[in-house]
Amino acid sequence: MELAFIPSPSRGVLHLGPVPLRGYAFCIIIGVFVAVWLGNKRWVARGGRPGTVADIAVWAVPFGLIGGRLYHVITDYQLYFSEGRDWVDAFKIWEGGLGIWGAIAFGAVGAWIGARRRGVPMPAYADAVAPGIALAQAIGRWGNWFNQELYGKATDLPWAVEITSTADGRVPGTYHPTFLYESLWCIGVALLVIWADRRFKLGHGRAFALYVAAYCAGRFWIEYMRVDDAHHILGLRLNNWTALFVFLLAVLYIVLSARKRPGREAVVEPGAETTAGDSGSAADKDVKGTKDAEDAEGAEDGAEKTDASGATEAPEDTSGADDAKDAEGVTNGADSAKKG
């Protein structure tokens, strides 16, 4: 009986004329867009300006790609600098090979530069983008599926991934789809961070630290299943030790940060509230101006009505006639006196 399995693509690149369209690159790009989109929504909800996340990502993403590639090349140097290898391949990032540890570390440096330029606190920015980074990793892991790499031990489970490539010593067969396991785990991490942030109002970098700790916990057991070549220390793969060390640092940060700076930031982007207030004042002025115009128009209409009624209904003025009569009486009196 034929076993069920997840088939691997026959190739990881399509050519649109002379332009190669690589599945690995598409997964990375889509992941970045999702991270920026979700990070922007969370940033605005915290009181920041729209567009700030994207502006800082312009710094963070290139730094992250460089850092991820450096970590991979350094920890797997034999793939590029051993006998029979071409060192130029170390620059071919589109062929796969990004270490998340280097990507996060260097990406944080780029984000720090961008955050300083925008005048926003780095911990608050990290909290906003944390779930988006996890989703970006979930999407990016499917790039390994396109390249038929980073799979686990052989298995006949129905969700095993079929490897057909023989490049770099691969043996065709069905294996644990560790790329799928990590993708699903990262989705769970994103949901966990979003829930915890809403429930406990995490701030000052603790949402980001929770993402790091949760990811490391999953990466530890997933890394243990992989069968690709890696450096080992005391029987564990290098990435296992890295995950354990980073996990402890993240947990320690959460504990110390909660004691030193409980709660979350009241202001995440100075000036954002002022801008909103100015917009509100302008709106109030518009409303007031409209009301004043209506009042002026009403007053003018009232004046016109008063003038019209005065012209048609004003009582006849008889004071002039009375004065004339009084003057005539005085004159007659004077004439009588002369005659007498």
Order of alpha helices (4+ residues) and beta strands (2+ residues): beta-beta-alpha-alpha-alpha-alpha-alpha-alpha-beta-beta-alpha-alpha-beta-beta-alpha-alpha-alpha
